[in-house]
Amino acid sequence: MNDHTPGHELGIVRGLHGAREGMNPGDEAPPGTPDTGENICPDCGGTGRRAGGECPTCGGTGKIIEAIGGAG
């Protein structure tokens, strides 16, 4: 099976359960990982807030780390 999910070639997977050191739940990889970059959190629109509290996806930062590029 050929998976063309962004980040697949880097071994990056979105939606892993449990906390990962230095990462928020919406992050695909730790900050500074090659071929990744910051993007606005899709769930809070970059505000860091959702439903009257801290956005659980970005941990209140308003940003997520995701794979960039797409060559391959």
PDB file of N, CA, C and O in Angstrom:
ATOM      1  N   MET A   1       0.847  -1.178   0.000  1.00  0.00           N
ATOM      2  CA  MET A   1       0.000   0.000   0.000  1.00  0.00           C
ATOM      3  C   MET A   1       0.887   1.234   0.000  1.00  0.00           C
ATOM      4  O   MET A   1       1.850   1.297   0.764  1.00  0.00           O
ATOM      5  N   ASN A   2       0.587   2.202  -0.828  1.00  0.00           N
ATOM      6  CA  ASN A   2       1.370   3.414  -0.952  1.00  0.00           C
ATOM      7  C   ASN A   2       0.646   4.546  -0.233  1.00  0.00           C
ATOM      8  O   ASN A   2      -0.419   4.975  -0.678  1.00  0.00           O
ATOM      9  N   ASP A   3       1.204   5.033   0.867  1.00  0.00           N
ATOM     10  CA  ASP A   3       0.578   6.082   1.665  1.00  0.00           C
ATOM     11  C   ASP A   3       1.151   7.433   1.259  1.00  0.00           C
ATOM     12  O   ASP A   3       2.355   7.654   1.380  1.00  0.00           O
ATOM     13  N   HIS A   4       0.312   8.328   0.784  1.00  0.00           N
ATOM     14  CA  HIS A   4       0.746   9.657   0.368  1.00  0.00           C
ATOM     15  C   HIS A   4       0.362  10.717   1.383  1.00  0.00           C
ATOM     16  O   HIS A   4       0.281  11.899   1.046  1.00  0.00           O
ATOM     17  N   THR A   5       0.122  10.307   2.630  1.00  0.00           N
ATOM     18  CA  THR A   5      -0.174  11.256   3.690  1.00  0.00           C
ATOM     19  C   THR A   5       1.046  12.130   3.926  1.00  0.00           C
ATOM     20  O   THR A   5       2.160  11.614   4.012  1.00  0.00           O
ATOM     21  N   PRO A   6       0.856  13.483   4.037  1.00  0.00           N
ATOM     22  CA  PRO A   6       2.018  14.336   4.318  1.00  0.00           C
ATOM     23  C   PRO A   6       2.768  13.853   5.547  1.00  0.00           C
ATOM     24  O   PRO A   6       2.165  13.558   6.579  1.00  0.00           O
ATOM     25  N   GLY A   7       4.063  13.777   5.432  1.00  0.00           N
ATOM     26  CA  GLY A   7       4.892  13.347   6.542  1.00  0.00           C
ATOM     27  C   GLY A   7       5.130  11.856   6.604  1.00  0.00           C
ATOM     28  O   GLY A   7       5.980  11.400   7.369  1.00  0.00           O
ATOM     29  N   HIS A   8       4.392  11.076   5.810  1.00  0.00           N
ATOM     30  CA  HIS A   8       4.551   9.621   5.865  1.00  0.00           C
ATOM     31  C   HIS A   8       5.992   9.198   5.576  1.00  0.00           C
ATOM     32  O   HIS A   8       6.529   8.316   6.245  1.00  0.00           O
ATOM     33  N   GLU A   9       6.615   9.828   4.578  1.00  0.00           N
ATOM     34  CA  GLU A   9       7.983   9.454   4.221  1.00  0.00           C
ATOM     35  C   GLU A   9       8.976   9.803   5.323  1.00  0.00           C
ATOM     36  O   GLU A   9      10.092   9.284   5.338  1.00  0.00           O
ATOM     37  N   LEU A  10       8.575  10.682   6.249  1.00  0.00           N
ATOM     38  CA  LEU A  10       9.453  11.051   7.362  1.00  0.00           C
ATOM     39  C   LEU A  10       9.160  10.222   8.606  1.00  0.00           C
ATOM     40  O   LEU A  10       9.827  10.377   9.629  1.00  0.00           O
ATOM     41  N   GLY A  11       8.170   9.350   8.523  1.00  0.00           N
ATOM     42  CA  GLY A  11       7.777   8.587   9.697  1.00  0.00           C
ATOM     43  C   GLY A  11       6.969   9.430  10.669  1.00  0.00           C
ATOM     44  O   GLY A  11       6.905   9.117  11.858  1.00  0.00           O
ATOM     45  N   ILE A  12       6.351  10.497  10.175  1.00  0.00           N
ATOM     46  CA  ILE A  12       5.566  11.395  11.002  1.00  0.00           C
ATOM     47  C   ILE A  12       4.104  10.998  10.870  1.00  0.00           C
ATOM     48  O   ILE A  12       3.597  10.823   9.762  1.00  0.00           O
ATOM     49  N   VAL A  13       3.436  10.858  11.993  1.00  0.00           N
ATOM     50  CA  VAL A  13       2.052  10.423  11.978  1.00  0.00           C
ATOM     51  C   VAL A  13       1.221  11.340  12.863  1.00  0.00           C
ATOM     52  O   VAL A  13       1.577  11.581  14.016  1.00  0.00           O
ATOM     53  N   ARG A  14       0.133  11.846  12.338  1.00  0.00           N
ATOM     54  CA  ARG A  14      -0.785  12.675  13.109  1.00  0.00           C
ATOM     55  C   ARG A  14      -1.755  11.757  13.858  1.00  0.00           C
ATOM     56  O   ARG A  14      -2.134  10.696  13.362  1.00  0.00           O
ATOM     57  N   GLY A  15      -2.143  12.182  15.048  1.00  0.00           N
ATOM     58  CA  GLY A  15      -3.177  11.479  15.780  1.00  0.00           C
ATOM     59  C   GLY A  15      -2.661  10.387  16.698  1.00  0.00           C
ATOM     60  O   GLY A  15      -3.451   9.555  17.145  1.00  0.00           O
ATOM     61  N   LEU A  16      -1.392  10.354  16.993  1.00  0.00           N
ATOM     62  CA  LEU A  16      -0.897   9.384  17.959  1.00  0.00           C
ATOM     63  C   LEU A  16      -1.454   9.730  19.319  1.00  0.00           C
ATOM     64  O   LEU A  16      -1.573  10.909  19.653  1.00  0.00           O
ATOM     65  N   HIS A  17      -1.797   8.736  20.107  1.00  0.00           N
ATOM     66  CA  HIS A  17      -2.368   8.978  21.425  1.00  0.00           C
ATOM     67  C   HIS A  17      -1.256   9.131  22.452  1.00  0.00           C
ATOM     68  O   HIS A  17      -0.188   8.529  22.336  1.00  0.00           O
ATOM     69  N   GLY A  18      -1.536   9.957  23.467  1.00  0.00           N
ATOM     70  CA  GLY A  18      -0.571  10.158  24.538  1.00  0.00           C
ATOM     71  C   GLY A  18       0.324  11.346  24.261  1.00  0.00           C
ATOM     72  O   GLY A  18       0.545  11.722  23.110  1.00  0.00           O
ATOM     73  N   ALA A  19       0.833  11.927  25.320  1.00  0.00           N
ATOM     74  CA  ALA A  19       1.704  13.099  25.191  1.00  0.00           C
ATOM     75  C   ALA A  19       3.066  12.695  24.660  1.00  0.00           C
ATOM     76  O   ALA A  19       3.604  11.646  25.016  1.00  0.00           O
ATOM     77  N   ARG A  20       3.612  13.539  23.809  1.00  0.00           N
ATOM     78  CA  ARG A  20       4.954  13.331  23.280  1.00  0.00           C
ATOM     79  C   ARG A  20       5.754  14.550  23.682  1.00  0.00           C
ATOM     80  O   ARG A  20       5.321  15.679  23.449  1.00  0.00           O
ATOM     81  N   GLU A  21       6.890  14.347  24.269  1.00  0.00           N
ATOM     82  CA  GLU A  21       7.687  15.434  24.826  1.00  0.00           C
ATOM     83  C   GLU A  21       7.931  16.538  23.811  1.00  0.00           C
ATOM     84  O   GLU A  21       8.401  16.278  22.704  1.00  0.00           O
ATOM     85  N   GLY A  22       7.607  17.784  24.194  1.00  0.00           N
ATOM     86  CA  GLY A  22       7.827  18.941  23.340  1.00  0.00           C
ATOM     87  C   GLY A  22       6.807  19.113  22.240  1.00  0.00           C
ATOM     88  O   GLY A  22       6.951  19.995  21.394  1.00  0.00           O
ATOM     89  N   MET A  23       5.764  18.273  22.237  1.00  0.00           N
ATOM     90  CA  MET A  23       4.774  18.329  21.169  1.00  0.00           C
ATOM     91  C   MET A  23       3.377  18.536  21.746  1.00  0.00           C
ATOM     92  O   MET A  23       3.090  18.151  22.879  1.00  0.00           O
ATOM     93  N   ASN A  24       2.522  19.149  20.945  1.00  0.00           N
ATOM     94  CA  ASN A  24       1.105  19.257  21.255  1.00  0.00           C
ATOM     95  C   ASN A  24       0.370  18.198  20.450  1.00  0.00           C
ATOM     96  O   ASN A  24       0.915  17.682  19.475  1.00  0.00           O
ATOM     97  N   PRO A  25      -0.862  17.863  20.839  1.00  0.00           N
ATOM     98  CA  PRO A  25      -1.590  16.804  20.120  1.00  0.00           C
ATOM     99  C   PRO A  25      -1.724  17.022  18.618  1.00  0.00           C
ATOM    100  O   PRO A  25      -1.763  16.044  17.871  1.00  0.00           O
ATOM    101  N   GLY A  26      -1.797  18.258  18.150  1.00  0.00           N
ATOM    102  CA  GLY A  26      -1.946  18.522  16.720  1.00  0.00           C
ATOM    103  C   GLY A  26      -0.654  18.510  15.935  1.00  0.00           C
ATOM    104  O   GLY A  26      -0.678  18.605  14.708  1.00  0.00           O
ATOM    105  N   ASP A  27       0.485  18.394  16.620  1.00  0.00           N
ATOM    106  CA  ASP A  27       1.786  18.388  15.943  1.00  0.00           C
ATOM    107  C   ASP A  27       2.042  17.052  15.263  1.00  0.00           C
ATOM    108  O   ASP A  27       1.707  15.998  15.802  1.00  0.00           O
ATOM    109  N   GLU A  28       2.634  17.100  14.082  1.00  0.00           N
ATOM    110  CA  GLU A  28       3.033  15.895  13.364  1.00  0.00           C
ATOM    111  C   GLU A  28       4.452  15.474  13.728  1.00  0.00           C
ATOM    112  O   GLU A  28       4.829  14.320  13.522  1.00  0.00           O
ATOM    113  N   ALA A  29       5.238  16.401  14.267  1.00  0.00           N
ATOM    114  CA  ALA A  29       6.633  16.125  14.603  1.00  0.00           C
ATOM    115  C   ALA A  29       7.095  17.156  15.633  1.00  0.00           C
ATOM    116  O   ALA A  29       6.461  18.198  15.792  1.00  0.00           O
ATOM    117  N   PRO A  30       8.190  16.873  16.330  1.00  0.00           N
ATOM    118  CA  PRO A  30       8.726  17.857  17.274  1.00  0.00           C
ATOM    119  C   PRO A  30       9.241  19.097  16.551  1.00  0.00           C
ATOM    120  O   PRO A  30       9.679  19.003  15.404  1.00  0.00           O
ATOM    121  N   PRO A  31       9.195  20.266  17.210  1.00  0.00           N
ATOM    122  CA  PRO A  31       9.755  21.473  16.605  1.00  0.00           C
ATOM    123  C   PRO A  31      11.211  21.255  16.180  1.00  0.00           C
ATOM    124  O   PRO A  31      11.979  20.606  16.890  1.00  0.00           O
ATOM    125  N   GLY A  32      11.580  21.798  15.028  1.00  0.00           N
ATOM    126  CA  GLY A  32      12.947  21.686  14.534  1.00  0.00           C
ATOM    127  C   GLY A  32      13.220  20.461  13.688  1.00  0.00           C
ATOM    128  O   GLY A  32      14.325  20.309  13.167  1.00  0.00           O
ATOM    129  N   THR A  33      12.239  19.580  13.538  1.00  0.00           N
ATOM    130  CA  THR A  33      12.423  18.396  12.705  1.00  0.00           C
ATOM    131  C   THR A  33      12.581  18.837  11.254  1.00  0.00           C
ATOM    132  O   THR A  33      11.793  19.652  10.775  1.00  0.00           O
ATOM    133  N   PRO A  34      13.590  18.314  10.540  1.00  0.00           N
ATOM    134  CA  PRO A  34      13.751  18.679   9.126  1.00  0.00           C
ATOM    135  C   PRO A  34      12.475  18.397   8.331  1.00  0.00           C
ATOM    136  O   PRO A  34      11.744  17.449   8.620  1.00  0.00           O
ATOM    137  N   ASP A  35      12.226  19.226   7.336  1.00  0.00           N
ATOM    138  CA  ASP A  35      11.065  19.100   6.451  1.00  0.00           C
ATOM    139  C   ASP A  35       9.738  19.306   7.164  1.00  0.00           C
ATOM    140  O   ASP A  35       8.715  18.771   6.736  1.00  0.00           O
ATOM    141  N   THR A  36       9.745  20.084   8.261  1.00  0.00           N
ATOM    142  CA  THR A  36       8.518  20.463   8.942  1.00  0.00           C
ATOM    143  C   THR A  36       8.518  21.973   9.149  1.00  0.00           C
ATOM    144  O   THR A  36       9.555  22.624   9.024  1.00  0.00           O
ATOM    145  N   GLY A  37       7.369  22.516   9.460  1.00  0.00           N
ATOM    146  CA  GLY A  37       7.263  23.935   9.742  1.00  0.00           C
ATOM    147  C   GLY A  37       6.007  24.225  10.538  1.00  0.00           C
ATOM    148  O   GLY A  37       5.140  23.368  10.710  1.00  0.00           O
ATOM    149  N   GLU A  38       5.930  25.466  11.024  1.00  0.00           N
ATOM    150  CA  GLU A  38       4.754  25.889  11.771  1.00  0.00           C
ATOM    151  C   GLU A  38       3.624  26.232  10.813  1.00  0.00           C
ATOM    152  O   GLU A  38       3.848  26.712   9.702  1.00  0.00           O
ATOM    153  N   ASN A  39       2.402  25.971  11.274  1.00  0.00           N
ATOM    154  CA  ASN A  39       1.213  26.368  10.541  1.00  0.00           C
ATOM    155  C   ASN A  39       0.183  26.795  11.571  1.00  0.00           C
ATOM    156  O   ASN A  39       0.292  26.453  12.748  1.00  0.00           O
ATOM    157  N   ILE A  40      -0.808  27.537  11.130  1.00  0.00           N
ATOM    158  CA  ILE A  40      -1.883  27.951  12.021  1.00  0.00           C
ATOM    159  C   ILE A  40      -2.709  26.724  12.392  1.00  0.00           C
ATOM    160  O   ILE A  40      -3.010  25.884  11.544  1.00  0.00           O
ATOM    161  N   CYS A  41      -3.067  26.635  13.660  1.00  0.00           N
ATOM    162  CA  CYS A  41      -3.881  25.512  14.128  1.00  0.00           C
ATOM    163  C   CYS A  41      -5.221  25.515  13.393  1.00  0.00           C
ATOM    164  O   CYS A  41      -5.910  26.535  13.365  1.00  0.00           O
ATOM    165  N   PRO A  42      -5.594  24.382  12.798  1.00  0.00           N
ATOM    166  CA  PRO A  42      -6.845  24.330  12.042  1.00  0.00           C
ATOM    167  C   PRO A  42      -8.083  24.337  12.936  1.00  0.00           C
ATOM    168  O   PRO A  42      -9.182  24.629  12.464  1.00  0.00           O
ATOM    169  N   ASP A  43      -7.922  24.024  14.199  1.00  0.00           N
ATOM    170  CA  ASP A  43      -9.082  23.927  15.080  1.00  0.00           C
ATOM    171  C   ASP A  43      -9.443  25.237  15.765  1.00  0.00           C
ATOM    172  O   ASP A  43     -10.615  25.468  16.063  1.00  0.00           O
ATOM    173  N   CYS A  44      -8.462  26.102  16.023  1.00  0.00           N
ATOM    174  CA  CYS A  44      -8.757  27.381  16.687  1.00  0.00           C
ATOM    175  C   CYS A  44      -8.470  28.576  15.798  1.00  0.00           C
ATOM    176  O   CYS A  44      -8.702  29.715  16.203  1.00  0.00           O
ATOM    177  N   GLY A  45      -7.965  28.335  14.579  1.00  0.00           N
ATOM    178  CA  GLY A  45      -7.677  29.420  13.654  1.00  0.00           C
ATOM    179  C   GLY A  45      -6.532  30.310  14.085  1.00  0.00           C
ATOM    180  O   GLY A  45      -6.412  31.442  13.616  1.00  0.00           O
ATOM    181  N   GLY A  46      -5.682  29.804  14.984  1.00  0.00           N
ATOM    182  CA  GLY A  46      -4.516  30.560  15.415  1.00  0.00           C
ATOM    183  C   GLY A  46      -4.716  31.375  16.680  1.00  0.00           C
ATOM    184  O   GLY A  46      -3.804  32.073  17.123  1.00  0.00           O
ATOM    185  N   THR A  47      -5.905  31.289  17.266  1.00  0.00           N
ATOM    186  CA  THR A  47      -6.167  32.063  18.483  1.00  0.00           C
ATOM    187  C   THR A  47      -5.626  31.393  19.743  1.00  0.00           C
ATOM    188  O   THR A  47      -5.359  32.062  20.740  1.00  0.00           O
ATOM    189  N   GLY A  48      -5.468  30.082  19.697  1.00  0.00           N
ATOM    190  CA  GLY A  48      -5.050  29.342  20.885  1.00  0.00           C
ATOM    191  C   GLY A  48      -6.195  29.047  21.844  1.00  0.00           C
ATOM    192  O   GLY A  48      -5.991  28.430  22.890  1.00  0.00           O
ATOM    193  N   ARG A  49      -7.405  29.489  21.486  1.00  0.00           N
ATOM    194  CA  ARG A  49      -8.580  29.318  22.333  1.00  0.00           C
ATOM    195  C   ARG A  49      -9.677  28.584  21.565  1.00  0.00           C
ATOM    196  O   ARG A  49      -9.847  28.776  20.361  1.00  0.00           O
ATOM    197  N   ARG A  50     -10.403  27.755  22.272  1.00  0.00           N
ATOM    198  CA  ARG A  50     -11.528  27.048  21.659  1.00  0.00           C
ATOM    199  C   ARG A  50     -12.537  26.709  22.743  1.00  0.00           C
ATOM    200  O   ARG A  50     -12.167  26.217  23.809  1.00  0.00           O
ATOM    201  N   ALA A  51     -13.786  26.966  22.478  1.00  0.00           N
ATOM    202  CA  ALA A  51     -14.880  26.663  23.408  1.00  0.00           C
ATOM    203  C   ALA A  51     -14.631  27.270  24.790  1.00  0.00           C
ATOM    204  O   ALA A  51     -14.904  26.639  25.811  1.00  0.00           O
ATOM    205  N   GLY A  52     -14.115  28.489  24.812  1.00  0.00           N
ATOM    206  CA  GLY A  52     -13.919  29.192  26.068  1.00  0.00           C
ATOM    207  C   GLY A  52     -12.707  28.769  26.871  1.00  0.00           C
ATOM    208  O   GLY A  52     -12.543  29.195  28.014  1.00  0.00           O
ATOM    209  N   GLY A  53     -11.867  27.949  26.298  1.00  0.00           N
ATOM    210  CA  GLY A  53     -10.669  27.492  27.001  1.00  0.00           C
ATOM    211  C   GLY A  53      -9.497  27.337  26.051  1.00  0.00           C
ATOM    212  O   GLY A  53      -9.574  27.720  24.883  1.00  0.00           O
ATOM    213  N   GLU A  54      -8.418  26.775  26.559  1.00  0.00           N
ATOM    214  CA  GLU A  54      -7.229  26.524  25.753  1.00  0.00           C
ATOM    215  C   GLU A  54      -7.533  25.478  24.692  1.00  0.00           C
ATOM    216  O   GLU A  54      -8.160  24.457  24.977  1.00  0.00           O
ATOM    217  N   CYS A  55      -7.091  25.734  23.480  1.00  0.00           N
ATOM    218  CA  CYS A  55      -7.302  24.776  22.393  1.00  0.00           C
ATOM    219  C   CYS A  55      -6.516  23.498  22.691  1.00  0.00           C
ATOM    220  O   CYS A  55      -5.303  23.558  22.888  1.00  0.00           O
ATOM    221  N   PRO A  56      -7.186  22.347  22.726  1.00  0.00           N
ATOM    222  CA  PRO A  56      -6.485  21.092  23.019  1.00  0.00           C
ATOM    223  C   PRO A  56      -5.578  20.620  21.878  1.00  0.00           C
ATOM    224  O   PRO A  56      -4.668  19.823  22.107  1.00  0.00           O
ATOM    225  N   THR A  57      -5.811  21.094  20.675  1.00  0.00           N
ATOM    226  CA  THR A  57      -5.015  20.661  19.529  1.00  0.00           C
ATOM    227  C   THR A  57      -3.620  21.279  19.548  1.00  0.00           C
ATOM    228  O   THR A  57      -2.624  20.584  19.345  1.00  0.00           O
ATOM    229  N   CYS A  58      -3.554  22.598  19.793  1.00  0.00           N
ATOM    230  CA  CYS A  58      -2.268  23.297  19.743  1.00  0.00           C
ATOM    231  C   CYS A  58      -1.715  23.622  21.130  1.00  0.00           C
ATOM    232  O   CYS A  58      -0.634  24.199  21.244  1.00  0.00           O
ATOM    233  N   GLY A  59      -2.437  23.262  22.171  1.00  0.00           N
ATOM    234  CA  GLY A  59      -1.987  23.539  23.527  1.00  0.00           C
ATOM    235  C   GLY A  59      -1.994  25.025  23.864  1.00  0.00           C
ATOM    236  O   GLY A  59      -1.274  25.469  24.758  1.00  0.00           O
ATOM    237  N   GLY A  60      -2.816  25.794  23.140  1.00  0.00           N
ATOM    238  CA  GLY A  60      -2.938  27.218  23.403  1.00  0.00           C
ATOM    239  C   GLY A  60      -1.950  28.095  22.658  1.00  0.00           C
ATOM    240  O   GLY A  60      -1.948  29.311  22.847  1.00  0.00           O
ATOM    241  N   THR A  61      -1.105  27.505  21.811  1.00  0.00           N
ATOM    242  CA  THR A  61      -0.114  28.298  21.079  1.00  0.00           C
ATOM    243  C   THR A  61      -0.683  28.926  19.812  1.00  0.00           C
ATOM    244  O   THR A  61      -0.171  29.941  19.341  1.00  0.00           O
ATOM    245  N   GLY A  62      -1.736  28.333  19.259  1.00  0.00           N
ATOM    246  CA  GLY A  62      -2.286  28.797  17.991  1.00  0.00           C
ATOM    247  C   GLY A  62      -1.547  28.261  16.790  1.00  0.00           C
ATOM    248  O   GLY A  62      -1.893  28.575  15.651  1.00  0.00           O
ATOM    249  N   LYS A  63      -0.509  27.436  17.040  1.00  0.00           N
ATOM    250  CA  LYS A  63       0.311  26.892  15.947  1.00  0.00           C
ATOM    251  C   LYS A  63       0.470  25.380  16.098  1.00  0.00           C
ATOM    252  O   LYS A  63       0.434  24.845  17.206  1.00  0.00           O
ATOM    253  N   ILE A  64       0.644  24.717  14.986  1.00  0.00           N
ATOM    254  CA  ILE A  64       0.995  23.298  14.976  1.00  0.00           C
ATOM    255  C   ILE A  64       2.236  23.123  14.111  1.00  0.00           C
ATOM    256  O   ILE A  64       2.561  23.987  13.297  1.00  0.00           O
ATOM    257  N   ILE A  65       2.922  22.007  14.290  1.00  0.00           N
ATOM    258  CA  ILE A  65       4.082  21.649  13.469  1.00  0.00           C
ATOM    259  C   ILE A  65       3.629  20.545  12.521  1.00  0.00           C
ATOM    260  O   ILE A  65       3.095  19.523  12.953  1.00  0.00           O
ATOM    261  N   GLU A  66       3.850  20.762  11.217  1.00  0.00           N
ATOM    262  CA  GLU A  66       3.441  19.748  10.253  1.00  0.00           C
ATOM    263  C   GLU A  66       4.480  19.591   9.146  1.00  0.00           C
ATOM    264  O   GLU A  66       5.344  20.445   8.947  1.00  0.00           O
ATOM    265  N   ALA A  67       4.368  18.482   8.441  1.00  0.00           N
ATOM    266  CA  ALA A  67       5.278  18.201   7.331  1.00  0.00           C
ATOM    267  C   ALA A  67       5.049  19.202   6.222  1.00  0.00           C
ATOM    268  O   ALA A  67       3.913  19.593   5.955  1.00  0.00           O
ATOM    269  N   ILE A  68       6.133  19.621   5.567  1.00  0.00           N
ATOM    270  CA  ILE A  68       6.035  20.530   4.433  1.00  0.00           C
ATOM    271  C   ILE A  68       6.652  19.865   3.216  1.00  0.00           C
ATOM    272  O   ILE A  68       7.341  18.851   3.331  1.00  0.00           O
ATOM    273  N   GLY A  69       6.409  20.425   2.086  1.00  0.00           N
ATOM    274  CA  GLY A  69       6.978  19.868   0.856  1.00  0.00           C
ATOM    275  C   GLY A  69       5.973  19.020   0.137  1.00  0.00           C
ATOM    276  O   GLY A  69       4.819  19.419  -0.018  1.00  0.00           O
ATOM    277  N   GLY A  70       6.376  17.887  -0.294  1.00  0.00           N
ATOM    278  CA  GLY A  70       5.480  17.010  -1.014  1.00  0.00           C
ATOM    279  C   GLY A  70       6.178  16.327  -2.174  1.00  0.00           C
ATOM    280  O   GLY A  70       5.555  15.616  -2.962  1.00  0.00           O
ATOM    281  N   ALA A  71       7.477  16.552  -2.266  1.00  0.00           N
ATOM    282  CA  ALA A  71       8.213  15.877  -3.337  1.00  0.00           C
ATOM    283  C   ALA A  71       8.225  14.392  -3.065  1.00  0.00           C
ATOM    284  O   ALA A  71       8.350  13.968  -1.916  1.00  0.00           O
ATOM    285  N   GLY A  72       8.101  13.637  -4.064  1.00  0.00           N
ATOM    286  CA  GLY A  72       8.212  12.208  -3.840  1.00  0.00           C
ATOM    287  C   GLY A  72       7.364  11.413  -4.654  1.00  0.00           C
ATOM    288  O   GLY A  72       7.377  10.187  -4.546  1.00  0.00           O
TER     289      GLY A  72
END
